[in-house]
Amino acid sequence: MRTEVYKLFGVDVTQIPGLEFLALLLFSEVGRDLSRWKTAACFVSWLAPATVSYGGLVAGPQRHPAGRPLAPHEAKTAHRLAGIFYTMVKNQVEYDETIWEKRNEERQERHTASLKRQAQPVRLQAHPD
């Protein structure tokens, strides 16, 4: 199957953890030409729409293949895998775990910095009248 998937996409997307058996299904849904999605974010949004969690209940259009709503951690994983898939196929690069781990670390650093900025006390100044 790997050989056939490689022929279809031009890269071995079966190397992406969790997509080994979904590659042909993805090809039937999106094909090899990803030009209709301008960015990975657009592709991810189309393929795995975001869900919203309200006190443990999941709302939104995203569903598991079995028909139940995806849990938030599943949705996060689906977004990550969709982004990796898009990047590999669009840029014709092979899967390299070190690249994705580095991107994960950078994403985590940005998130931490954002939280630190938000946590800084707000300094209010009196308005001169």
A tleap script that builds the chain and sets N, CA, C and O, in Angstrom:
source leaprc.protein.ff14SB
mol = sequence {
  NMET ARG THR GLU VAL TYR LYS LEU PHE GLY
  VAL ASP VAL THR GLN ILE PRO GLY LEU GLU
  PHE LEU ALA LEU LEU LEU PHE SER GLU VAL
  GLY ARG ASP LEU SER ARG TRP LYS THR ALA
  ALA CYS PHE VAL SER TRP LEU ALA PRO ALA
  THR VAL SER TYR GLY GLY LEU VAL ALA GLY
  PRO GLN ARG HIE PRO ALA GLY ARG PRO LEU
  ALA PRO HIE GLU ALA LYS THR ALA HIE ARG
  LEU ALA GLY ILE PHE TYR THR MET VAL LYS
  ASN GLN VAL GLU TYR ASP GLU THR ILE TRP
  GLU LYS ARG ASN GLU GLU ARG GLN GLU ARG
  HIE THR ALA SER LEU LYS ARG GLN ALA GLN
  PRO VAL ARG LEU GLN ALA HIE PRO CASP
}
set mol.1.N position { 0.827 -1.190 0.000 }
set mol.1.CA position { 0.000 0.000 0.000 }
set mol.1.C position { 0.875 1.258 0.000 }
set mol.1.O position { 0.530 2.251 -0.640 }
set mol.2.N position { 2.006 1.219 0.717 }
set mol.2.CA position { 2.883 2.392 0.778 }
set mol.2.C position { 3.317 2.849 -0.605 }
set mol.2.O position { 3.357 4.046 -0.889 }
set mol.3.N position { 3.639 1.893 -1.460 }
set mol.3.CA position { 4.097 2.230 -2.805 }
set mol.3.C position { 3.005 2.955 -3.577 }
set mol.3.O position { 3.273 3.954 -4.245 }
set mol.4.N position { 1.782 2.461 -3.489 }
set mol.4.CA position { 0.665 3.086 -4.190 }
set mol.4.C position { 0.372 4.480 -3.645 }
set mol.4.O position { 0.105 5.406 -4.411 }
set mol.5.N position { 0.421 4.630 -2.324 }
set mol.5.CA position { 0.186 5.933 -1.707 }
set mol.5.C position { 1.264 6.913 -2.142 }
set mol.5.O position { 0.975 8.079 -2.409 }
set mol.6.N position { 2.501 6.448 -2.213 }
set mol.6.CA position { 3.601 7.301 -2.665 }
set mol.6.C position { 3.364 7.755 -4.098 }
set mol.6.O position { 3.608 8.915 -4.429 }
set mol.7.N position { 2.898 6.864 -4.941 }
set mol.7.CA position { 2.603 7.222 -6.332 }
set mol.7.C position { 1.508 8.283 -6.406 }
set mol.7.O position { 1.575 9.191 -7.235 }
set mol.8.N position { 0.499 8.170 -5.537 }
set mol.8.CA position { -0.625 9.106 -5.551 }
set mol.8.C position { -0.236 10.506 -5.076 }
set mol.8.O position { -0.598 11.500 -5.705 }
set mol.9.N position { 0.501 10.583 -3.965 }
set mol.9.CA position { 0.809 11.879 -3.360 }
set mol.9.C position { 2.201 12.411 -3.695 }
set mol.9.O position { 2.448 13.611 -3.573 }
set mol.10.N position { 3.103 11.539 -4.112 }
set mol.10.CA position { 4.469 11.985 -4.387 }
set mol.10.C position { 5.351 11.982 -3.149 }
set mol.10.O position { 6.555 12.220 -3.247 }
set mol.11.N position { 4.774 11.717 -2.000 }
set mol.11.CA position { 5.500 11.568 -0.734 }
set mol.11.C position { 4.827 10.448 0.058 }
set mol.11.O position { 3.684 10.087 -0.221 }
set mol.12.N position { 5.528 9.907 1.031 }
set mol.12.CA position { 5.002 8.800 1.809 }
set mol.12.C position { 4.252 9.313 3.034 }
set mol.12.O position { 4.818 9.410 4.123 }
set mol.13.N position { 2.974 9.642 2.846 }
set mol.13.CA position { 2.166 10.162 3.952 }
set mol.13.C position { 1.799 9.073 4.958 }
set mol.13.O position { 1.263 9.377 6.024 }
set mol.14.N position { 2.084 7.800 4.633 }
set mol.14.CA position { 1.823 6.734 5.597 }
set mol.14.C position { 2.802 6.802 6.767 }
set mol.14.O position { 2.612 6.106 7.765 }
set mol.15.N position { 3.837 7.618 6.665 }
set mol.15.CA position { 4.793 7.789 7.758 }
set mol.15.C position { 4.237 8.678 8.869 }
set mol.15.O position { 4.770 8.685 9.978 }
set mol.16.N position { 3.188 9.416 8.587 }
set mol.16.CA position { 2.567 10.274 9.598 }
set mol.16.C position { 1.842 9.359 10.582 }
set mol.16.O position { 0.959 8.598 10.186 }
set mol.17.N position { 2.214 9.430 11.870 }
set mol.17.CA position { 1.553 8.556 12.845 }
set mol.17.C position { 0.036 8.769 12.842 }
set mol.17.O position { -0.448 9.892 12.977 }
set mol.18.N position { -0.693 7.678 12.686 }
set mol.18.CA position { -2.140 7.757 12.693 }
set mol.18.C position { -2.762 7.813 11.310 }
set mol.18.O position { -3.971 7.623 11.173 }
set mol.19.N position { -1.968 8.069 10.286 }
set mol.19.CA position { -2.526 8.167 8.926 }
set mol.19.C position { -2.192 6.962 8.060 }
set mol.19.O position { -2.507 6.948 6.870 }
set mol.20.N position { -1.562 5.959 8.642 }
set mol.20.CA position { -1.142 4.804 7.863 }
set mol.20.C position { -2.269 4.229 7.017 }
set mol.20.O position { -2.072 3.902 5.847 }
set mol.21.N position { -3.458 4.108 7.617 }
set mol.21.CA position { -4.563 3.454 6.930 }
set mol.21.C position { -5.594 4.439 6.382 }
set mol.21.O position { -6.586 4.030 5.778 }
set mol.22.N position { -5.361 5.730 6.589 }
set mol.22.CA position { -6.303 6.740 6.114 }
set mol.22.C position { -5.839 7.422 4.828 }
set mol.22.O position { -6.560 8.253 4.275 }
set mol.23.N position { -4.663 7.085 4.357 }
set mol.23.CA position { -4.087 7.781 3.206 }
set mol.23.C position { -4.969 7.671 1.962 }
set mol.23.O position { -5.189 8.665 1.269 }
set mol.24.N position { -5.466 6.492 1.683 }
set mol.24.CA position { -6.307 6.328 0.489 }
set mol.24.C position { -7.634 7.062 0.639 }
set mol.24.O position { -8.155 7.619 -0.326 }
set mol.25.N position { -8.175 7.059 1.853 }
set mol.25.CA position { -9.397 7.816 2.113 }
set mol.25.C position { -9.151 9.311 1.895 }
set mol.25.O position { -9.979 10.001 1.300 }
set mol.26.N position { -8.015 9.804 2.376 }
set mol.26.CA position { -7.667 11.213 2.165 }
set mol.26.C position { -7.528 11.525 0.688 }
set mol.26.O position { -7.979 12.573 0.226 }
set mol.27.N position { -6.903 10.613 -0.062 }
set mol.27.CA position { -6.757 10.844 -1.493 }
set mol.27.C position { -8.129 10.928 -2.168 }
set mol.27.O position { -8.339 11.758 -3.052 }
set mol.28.N position { -9.050 10.075 -1.751 }
set mol.28.CA position { -10.381 10.113 -2.372 }
set mol.28.C position { -11.121 11.402 -2.035 }
set mol.28.O position { -11.974 11.844 -2.805 }
set mol.29.N position { -10.804 12.007 -0.898 }
set mol.29.CA position { -11.456 13.253 -0.480 }
set mol.29.C position { -10.803 14.496 -1.080 }
set mol.29.O position { -11.503 15.404 -1.530 }
set mol.30.N position { -9.465 14.546 -1.091 }
set mol.30.CA position { -8.784 15.787 -1.472 }
set mol.30.C position { -7.949 15.684 -2.737 }
set mol.30.O position { -7.642 16.707 -3.350 }
set mol.31.N position { -7.571 14.473 -3.146 }
set mol.31.CA position { -6.703 14.325 -4.309 }
set mol.31.C position { -5.289 14.780 -3.996 }
set mol.31.O position { -4.927 14.975 -2.836 }
set mol.32.N position { -4.503 14.943 -5.033 }
set mol.32.CA position { -3.105 15.352 -4.852 }
set mol.32.C position { -2.941 16.868 -4.942 }
set mol.32.O position { -2.011 17.426 -4.359 }
set mol.33.N position { -3.823 17.527 -5.656 }
set mol.33.CA position { -3.727 18.969 -5.860 }
set mol.33.C position { -4.382 19.714 -4.702 }
set mol.33.O position { -5.608 19.730 -4.585 }
set mol.34.N position { -3.581 20.322 -3.858 }
set mol.34.CA position { -4.093 21.049 -2.701 }
set mol.34.C position { -4.168 22.554 -2.964 }
set mol.34.O position { -4.262 23.341 -2.022 }
set mol.35.N position { -4.127 22.953 -4.219 }
set mol.35.CA position { -4.091 24.382 -4.551 }
set mol.35.C position { -5.373 25.123 -4.183 }
set mol.35.O position { -5.360 26.348 -4.066 }
set mol.36.N position { -6.469 24.410 -4.001 }
set mol.36.CA position { -7.710 25.117 -3.639 }
set mol.36.C position { -7.680 25.622 -2.202 }
set mol.36.O position { -8.535 26.415 -1.809 }
set mol.37.N position { -6.695 25.166 -1.404 }
set mol.37.CA position { -6.495 25.682 -0.051 }
set mol.37.C position { -5.214 26.494 -0.062 }
set mol.37.O position { -4.139 25.951 -0.317 }
set mol.38.N position { -5.315 27.785 0.211 }
set mol.38.CA position { -4.156 28.679 0.107 }
set mol.38.C position { -3.103 28.414 1.169 }
set mol.38.O position { -1.910 28.595 0.924 }
set mol.39.N position { -3.537 27.987 2.344 }
set mol.39.CA position { -2.604 27.749 3.445 }
set mol.39.C position { -2.962 26.454 4.160 }
set mol.39.O position { -4.037 25.886 3.965 }
set mol.40.N position { -2.023 26.005 4.998 }
set mol.40.CA position { -2.289 24.824 5.817 }
set mol.40.C position { -3.462 25.085 6.745 }
set mol.40.O position { -4.267 24.188 6.997 }
set mol.41.N position { -3.566 26.308 7.257 }
set mol.41.CA position { -4.666 26.653 8.166 }
set mol.41.C position { -6.012 26.517 7.462 }
set mol.41.O position { -6.976 26.041 8.062 }
set mol.42.N position { -6.090 26.926 6.205 }
set mol.42.CA position { -7.338 26.798 5.438 }
set mol.42.C position { -7.693 25.318 5.251 }
set mol.42.O position { -8.849 24.918 5.391 }
set mol.43.N position { -6.681 24.525 4.934 }
set mol.43.CA position { -6.897 23.082 4.750 }
set mol.43.C position { -7.366 22.432 6.047 }
set mol.43.O position { -8.326 21.662 6.052 }
set mol.44.N position { -6.687 22.746 7.137 }
set mol.44.CA position { -7.030 22.178 8.439 }
set mol.44.C position { -8.452 22.561 8.816 }
set mol.44.O position { -9.217 21.732 9.308 }
set mol.45.N position { -8.801 23.816 8.585 }
set mol.45.CA position { -10.140 24.293 8.910 }
set mol.45.C position { -11.201 23.549 8.107 }
set mol.45.O position { -12.271 23.235 8.628 }
set mol.46.N position { -10.909 23.269 6.850 }
set mol.46.CA position { -11.848 22.549 5.999 }
set mol.46.C position { -11.952 21.078 6.408 }
set mol.46.O position { -13.048 20.527 6.513 }
set mol.47.N position { -10.793 20.450 6.638 }
set mol.47.CA position { -10.764 19.018 6.908 }
set mol.47.C position { -11.203 18.678 8.328 }
set mol.47.O position { -11.904 17.691 8.551 }
set mol.48.N position { -10.788 19.497 9.278 }
set mol.48.CA position { -11.079 19.209 10.693 }
set mol.48.C position { -11.581 20.475 11.368 }
set mol.48.O position { -10.823 21.123 12.089 }
set mol.49.N position { -12.845 20.846 11.152 }
set mol.49.CA position { -13.370 22.074 11.738 }
set mol.49.C position { -13.238 22.058 13.261 }
set mol.49.O position { -13.293 21.000 13.889 }
set mol.50.N position { -13.065 23.226 13.835 }
set mol.50.CA position { -12.871 23.341 15.279 }
set mol.50.C position { -14.129 22.952 16.033 }
set mol.50.O position { -15.248 23.107 15.543 }
set mol.51.N position { -13.917 22.445 17.233 }
set mol.51.CA position { -15.025 22.165 18.130 }
set mol.51.C position { -14.890 23.071 19.334 }
set mol.51.O position { -13.814 23.599 19.611 }
set mol.52.N position { -15.966 23.244 20.035 }
set mol.52.CA position { -15.978 24.075 21.222 }
set mol.52.C position { -16.446 23.217 22.378 }
set mol.52.O position { -17.416 22.470 22.246 }
set mol.53.N position { -15.764 23.315 23.512 }
set mol.53.CA position { -16.131 22.529 24.676 }
set mol.53.C position { -16.803 23.427 25.707 }
set mol.53.O position { -16.266 24.470 26.079 }
set mol.54.N position { -17.959 23.020 26.156 }
set mol.54.CA position { -18.693 23.739 27.192 }
set mol.54.C position { -18.870 22.803 28.380 }
set mol.54.O position { -19.754 21.946 28.370 }
set mol.55.N position { -18.046 22.960 29.388 }
set mol.55.CA position { -18.173 22.128 30.578 }
set mol.55.C position { -18.123 20.643 30.287 }
set mol.55.O position { -18.873 19.867 30.880 }
set mol.56.N position { -17.243 20.237 29.379 }
set mol.56.CA position { -17.111 18.828 29.051 }
set mol.56.C position { -17.969 18.379 27.884 }
set mol.56.O position { -17.731 17.306 27.329 }
set mol.57.N position { -18.955 19.164 27.497 }
set mol.57.CA position { -19.782 18.833 26.338 }
set mol.57.C position { -19.168 19.464 25.102 }
set mol.57.O position { -18.758 20.624 25.129 }
set mol.58.N position { -19.108 18.721 24.045 }
set mol.58.CA position { -18.483 19.209 22.824 }
set mol.58.C position { -19.556 19.643 21.844 }
set mol.58.O position { -20.475 18.885 21.534 }
set mol.59.N position { -19.430 20.877 21.359 }
set mol.59.CA position { -20.371 21.400 20.374 }
set mol.59.C position { -19.607 21.698 19.104 }
set mol.59.O position { -18.396 21.913 19.155 }
set mol.60.N position { -20.262 21.716 17.994 }
set mol.60.CA position { -19.604 22.064 16.742 }
set mol.60.C position { -19.769 20.960 15.725 }
set mol.60.O position { -20.269 19.881 16.041 }
set mol.61.N position { -19.345 21.230 14.494 }
set mol.61.CA position { -19.611 20.310 13.395 }
set mol.61.C position { -18.687 19.107 13.340 }
set mol.61.O position { -18.992 18.143 12.637 }
set mol.62.N position { -17.555 19.127 14.065 }
set mol.62.CA position { -16.572 18.066 13.902 }
set mol.62.C position { -17.067 16.750 14.503 }
set mol.62.O position { -17.529 16.712 15.644 }
set mol.63.N position { -16.966 15.699 13.741 }
set mol.63.CA position { -17.453 14.396 14.185 }
set mol.63.C position { -16.392 13.335 13.954 }
set mol.63.O position { -15.581 13.428 13.032 }
set mol.64.N position { -16.418 12.346 14.796 }
set mol.64.CA position { -15.581 11.161 14.659 }
set mol.64.C position { -16.195 10.318 13.547 }
set mol.64.O position { -17.403 10.399 13.326 }
set mol.65.N position { -15.397 9.504 12.834 }
set mol.65.CA position { -15.984 8.664 11.787 }
set mol.65.C position { -17.136 7.792 12.290 }
set mol.65.O position { -18.015 7.425 11.510 }
set mol.66.N position { -17.141 7.457 13.581 }
set mol.66.CA position { -18.224 6.634 14.127 }
set mol.66.C position { -19.488 7.458 14.353 }
set mol.66.O position { -20.523 6.904 14.723 }
set mol.67.N position { -19.423 8.777 14.135 }
set mol.67.CA position { -20.597 9.613 14.249 }
set mol.67.C position { -20.693 10.400 15.542 }
set mol.67.O position { -21.540 11.285 15.664 }
set mol.68.N position { -19.831 10.089 16.520 }
set mol.68.CA position { -19.887 10.841 17.771 }
set mol.68.C position { -18.991 12.065 17.649 }
set mol.68.O position { -18.046 12.073 16.860 }
set mol.69.N position { -19.291 13.113 18.440 }
set mol.69.CA position { -18.428 14.302 18.391 }
set mol.69.C position { -17.025 13.977 18.873 }
set mol.69.O position { -16.842 13.126 19.743 }
set mol.70.N position { -16.031 14.658 18.303 }
set mol.70.CA position { -14.648 14.469 18.733 }
set mol.70.C position { -14.420 15.171 20.066 }
set mol.70.O position { -14.917 16.274 20.291 }
set mol.71.N position { -13.673 14.529 20.934 }
set mol.71.CA position { -13.260 15.163 22.179 }
set mol.71.C position { -12.224 16.225 21.838 }
set mol.71.O position { -11.565 16.124 20.803 }
set mol.72.N position { -12.063 17.244 22.686 }
set mol.72.CA position { -11.097 18.316 22.376 }
set mol.72.C position { -9.688 17.811 22.078 }
set mol.72.O position { -9.038 18.334 21.173 }
set mol.73.N position { -9.186 16.792 22.825 }
set mol.73.CA position { -7.828 16.300 22.538 }
set mol.73.C position { -7.770 15.605 21.194 }
set mol.73.O position { -6.737 15.643 20.526 }
set mol.74.N position { -8.872 14.961 20.777 }
set mol.74.CA position { -8.901 14.334 19.459 }
set mol.74.C position { -8.885 15.390 18.366 }
set mol.74.O position { -8.211 15.229 17.349 }
set mol.75.N position { -9.635 16.480 18.578 }
set mol.75.CA position { -9.679 17.563 17.594 }
set mol.75.C position { -8.306 18.189 17.435 }
set mol.75.O position { -7.894 18.506 16.318 }
set mol.76.N position { -7.588 18.371 18.544 }
set mol.76.CA position { -6.241 18.949 18.489 }
set mol.76.C position { -5.314 18.043 17.687 }
set mol.76.O position { -4.520 18.520 16.876 }
set mol.77.N position { -5.417 16.743 17.914 }
set mol.77.CA position { -4.599 15.789 17.167 }
set mol.77.C position { -4.965 15.812 15.689 }
set mol.77.O position { -4.083 15.768 14.831 }
set mol.78.N position { -6.250 15.881 15.387 }
set mol.78.CA position { -6.692 15.927 13.990 }
set mol.78.C position { -6.141 17.162 13.296 }
set mol.78.O position { -5.721 17.083 12.141 }
set mol.79.N position { -6.136 18.297 13.975 }
set mol.79.CA position { -5.591 19.529 13.399 }
set mol.79.C position { -4.106 19.380 13.121 }
set mol.79.O position { -3.626 19.757 12.052 }
set mol.80.N position { -3.382 18.832 14.079 }
set mol.80.CA position { -1.930 18.675 13.915 }
set mol.80.C position { -1.615 17.759 12.735 }
set mol.80.O position { -0.762 18.085 11.908 }
set mol.81.N position { -2.298 16.616 12.651 }
set mol.81.CA position { -2.042 15.665 11.571 }
set mol.81.C position { -2.434 16.244 10.216 }
set mol.81.O position { -1.743 16.015 9.223 }
set mol.82.N position { -3.522 16.983 10.166 }
set mol.82.CA position { -3.946 17.605 8.907 }
set mol.82.C position { -2.909 18.618 8.439 }
set mol.82.O position { -2.629 18.710 7.243 }
set mol.83.N position { -2.339 19.375 9.365 }
set mol.83.CA position { -1.301 20.346 9.018 }
set mol.83.C position { -0.049 19.671 8.482 }
set mol.83.O position { 0.554 20.141 7.517 }
set mol.84.N position { 0.340 18.571 9.110 }
set mol.84.CA position { 1.517 17.817 8.646 }
set mol.84.C position { 1.254 17.252 7.258 }
set mol.84.O position { 2.108 17.340 6.376 }
set mol.85.N position { 0.076 16.672 7.061 }
set mol.85.CA position { -0.292 16.107 5.761 }
set mol.85.C position { -0.224 17.179 4.669 }
set mol.85.O position { 0.388 16.971 3.621 }
set mol.86.N position { -0.856 18.325 4.925 }
set mol.86.CA position { -0.882 19.409 3.943 }
set mol.86.C position { 0.539 19.841 3.582 }
set mol.86.O position { 0.874 19.972 2.405 }
set mol.87.N position { 1.366 20.060 4.597 }
set mol.87.CA position { 2.735 20.528 4.358 }
set mol.87.C position { 3.525 19.516 3.542 }
set mol.87.O position { 4.250 19.888 2.619 }
set mol.88.N position { 3.390 18.249 3.875 }
set mol.88.CA position { 4.121 17.220 3.138 }
set mol.88.C position { 3.710 17.173 1.674 }
set mol.88.O position { 4.563 17.165 0.786 }
set mol.89.N position { 2.414 17.142 1.422 }
set mol.89.CA position { 1.930 17.002 0.046 }
set mol.89.C position { 2.170 18.278 -0.748 }
set mol.89.O position { 2.641 18.220 -1.884 }
set mol.90.N position { 1.855 19.422 -0.166 }
set mol.90.CA position { 1.995 20.702 -0.871 }
set mol.90.C position { 3.456 20.989 -1.221 }
set mol.90.O position { 3.765 21.419 -2.333 }
set mol.91.N position { 4.361 20.743 -0.245 }
set mol.91.CA position { 5.778 21.071 -0.451 }
set mol.91.C position { 6.609 19.881 -0.906 }
set mol.91.O position { 7.812 20.008 -1.135 }
set mol.92.N position { 5.961 18.715 -1.039 }
set mol.92.CA position { 6.639 17.495 -1.458 }
set mol.92.C position { 7.879 17.216 -0.593 }
set mol.92.O position { 8.977 17.013 -1.110 }
set mol.93.N position { 7.681 17.210 0.715 }
set mol.93.CA position { 8.750 16.885 1.662 }
set mol.93.C position { 8.358 15.625 2.425 }
set mol.93.O position { 7.182 15.396 2.708 }
set mol.94.N position { 9.341 14.827 2.747 }
set mol.94.CA position { 9.087 13.599 3.493 }
set mol.94.C position { 8.916 13.896 4.967 }
set mol.94.O position { 9.349 14.938 5.457 }
set mol.95.N position { 8.285 12.980 5.666 }
set mol.95.CA position { 8.034 13.121 7.096 }
set mol.95.C position { 9.356 13.037 7.850 }
set mol.95.O position { 10.151 12.122 7.637 }
set mol.96.N position { 9.577 13.998 8.727 }
set mol.96.CA position { 10.769 14.023 9.578 }
set mol.96.C position { 10.318 14.468 10.967 }
set mol.96.O position { 9.990 15.636 11.180 }
set mol.97.N position { 10.304 13.529 11.903 }
set mol.97.CA position { 9.794 13.798 13.247 }
set mol.97.C position { 10.484 14.997 13.888 }
set mol.97.O position { 9.848 15.738 14.638 }
set mol.98.N position { 11.767 15.203 13.611 }
set mol.98.CA position { 12.490 16.314 14.250 }
set mol.98.C position { 11.941 17.668 13.821 }
set mol.98.O position { 11.910 18.604 14.619 }
set mol.99.N position { 11.510 17.779 12.572 }
set mol.99.CA position { 10.929 19.039 12.089 }
set mol.99.C position { 9.643 19.342 12.851 }
set mol.99.O position { 9.432 20.471 13.295 }
set mol.100.N position { 8.786 18.336 13.001 }
set mol.100.CA position { 7.500 18.539 13.645 }
set mol.100.C position { 7.665 18.789 15.138 }
set mol.100.O position { 6.914 19.568 15.724 }
set mol.101.N position { 8.654 18.127 15.763 }
set mol.101.CA position { 8.911 18.375 17.185 }
set mol.101.C position { 9.419 19.801 17.397 }
set mol.101.O position { 9.040 20.466 18.362 }
set mol.102.N position { 10.281 20.265 16.486 }
set mol.102.CA position { 10.789 21.635 16.585 }
set mol.102.C position { 9.633 22.629 16.446 }
set mol.102.O position { 9.554 23.598 17.201 }
set mol.103.N position { 8.740 22.390 15.485 }
set mol.103.CA position { 7.580 23.275 15.306 }
set mol.103.C position { 6.673 23.250 16.537 }
set mol.103.O position { 6.120 24.277 16.934 }
set mol.104.N position { 6.526 22.065 17.135 }
set mol.104.CA position { 5.728 21.958 18.354 }
set mol.104.C position { 6.339 22.779 19.481 }
set mol.104.O position { 5.625 23.470 20.208 }
set mol.105.N position { 7.658 22.704 19.627 }
set mol.105.CA position { 8.345 23.471 20.663 }
set mol.105.C position { 8.182 24.977 20.423 }
set mol.105.O position { 7.936 25.734 21.362 }
set mol.106.N position { 8.319 25.407 19.165 }
set mol.106.CA position { 8.146 26.824 18.835 }
set mol.106.C position { 6.717 27.272 19.123 }
set mol.106.O position { 6.503 28.369 19.639 }
set mol.107.N position { 5.746 26.436 18.794 }
set mol.107.CA position { 4.345 26.751 19.060 }
set mol.107.C position { 4.102 26.874 20.566 }
set mol.107.O position { 3.387 27.765 21.024 }
set mol.108.N position { 4.709 25.965 21.320 }
set mol.108.CA position { 4.556 25.998 22.773 }
set mol.108.C position { 5.204 27.253 23.358 }
set mol.108.O position { 4.656 27.860 24.278 }
set mol.109.N position { 6.359 27.644 22.834 }
set mol.109.CA position { 7.039 28.860 23.299 }
set mol.109.C position { 6.187 30.100 23.012 }
set mol.109.O position { 6.079 30.988 23.858 }
set mol.110.N position { 5.580 30.164 21.816 }
set mol.110.CA position { 4.709 31.287 21.480 }
set mol.110.C position { 3.497 31.332 22.404 }
set mol.110.O position { 3.081 32.403 22.845 }
set mol.111.N position { 2.945 30.178 22.687 }
set mol.111.CA position { 1.780 30.102 23.568 }
set mol.111.C position { 2.146 30.559 24.987 }
set mol.111.O position { 1.401 31.310 25.616 }
set mol.112.N position { 3.290 30.104 25.477 }
set mol.112.CA position { 3.752 30.497 26.814 }
set mol.112.C position { 3.995 31.993 26.877 }
set mol.112.O position { 3.607 32.643 27.847 }
set mol.113.N position { 4.637 32.550 25.849 }
set mol.113.CA position { 4.893 33.994 25.815 }
set mol.113.C position { 3.580 34.772 25.789 }
set mol.113.O position { 3.457 35.808 26.442 }
set mol.114.N position { 2.609 34.276 25.041 }
set mol.114.CA position { 1.308 34.936 24.981 }
set mol.114.C position { 0.633 34.929 26.348 }
set mol.114.O position { 0.067 35.937 26.770 }
set mol.115.N position { 0.691 33.807 27.029 }
set mol.115.CA position { 0.096 33.724 28.365 }
set mol.115.C position { 0.780 34.663 29.348 }
set mol.115.O position { 0.130 35.275 30.196 }
set mol.116.N position { 2.114 34.770 29.223 }
set mol.116.CA position { 2.854 35.678 30.114 }
set mol.116.C position { 2.444 37.131 29.855 }
set mol.116.O position { 2.282 37.912 30.793 }
set mol.117.N position { 2.278 37.485 28.582 }
set mol.117.CA position { 1.847 38.846 28.256 }
set mol.117.C position { 0.468 39.132 28.825 }
set mol.117.O position { 0.221 40.214 29.357 }
set mol.118.N position { -0.425 38.169 28.714 }
set mol.118.CA position { -1.780 38.344 29.217 }
set mol.118.C position { -1.815 38.419 30.741 }
set mol.118.O position { -2.689 39.066 31.318 }
set mol.119.N position { -0.862 37.755 31.385 }
set mol.119.CA position { -0.853 37.721 32.840 }
set mol.119.C position { -0.229 38.971 33.465 }
set mol.119.O position { -0.369 39.192 34.667 }
set mol.120.N position { 0.458 39.790 32.662 }
set mol.120.CA position { 1.056 41.009 33.206 }
set mol.120.C position { -0.041 41.922 33.720 }
set mol.120.O position { -1.091 42.063 33.094 }
set mol.121.N position { 0.212 42.542 34.868 }
set mol.121.CA position { -0.830 43.428 35.414 }
set mol.121.C position { -1.070 44.608 34.488 }
set mol.121.O position { -0.154 45.151 33.870 }
set mol.122.N position { -2.311 44.971 34.420 }
set mol.122.CA position { -2.703 46.126 33.606 }
set mol.122.C position { -2.463 47.388 34.432 }
set mol.122.O position { -2.945 47.498 35.560 }
set mol.123.N position { -1.742 48.305 33.887 }
set mol.123.CA position { -1.466 49.550 34.588 }
set mol.123.C position { -2.441 50.613 34.106 }
set mol.123.O position { -2.465 50.975 32.930 }
set mol.124.N position { -3.232 51.096 35.029 }
set mol.124.CA position { -4.235 52.098 34.702 }
set mol.124.C position { -3.672 53.482 35.011 }
set mol.124.O position { -2.999 53.685 36.022 }
set mol.125.N position { -3.951 54.399 34.148 }
set mol.125.CA position { -3.505 55.773 34.359 }
set mol.125.C position { -4.745 56.652 34.482 }
set mol.125.O position { -5.737 56.480 33.773 }
set mol.126.N position { -4.648 57.594 35.405 }
set mol.126.CA position { -5.766 58.521 35.597 }
set mol.126.C position { -5.870 59.412 34.367 }
set mol.126.O position { -4.867 59.882 33.830 }
set mol.127.N position { -7.081 59.627 33.946 }
set mol.127.CA position { -7.317 60.492 32.787 }
set mol.127.C position { -7.288 61.943 33.251 }
set mol.127.O position { -8.053 62.323 34.138 }
set mol.128.N position { -6.406 62.766 32.659 }
set mol.128.CA position { -6.348 64.174 33.080 }
set mol.128.C position { -7.594 64.938 32.580 }
set mol.128.O position { -7.917 64.921 31.393 }
set mol.129.N position { -8.264 65.592 33.503 }
set mol.129.CA position { -9.458 66.366 33.130 }
set mol.129.C position { -9.144 67.825 33.079 }
set mol.129.O position { -10.023 68.635 32.783 }
savepdb mol mol.pdb
quit
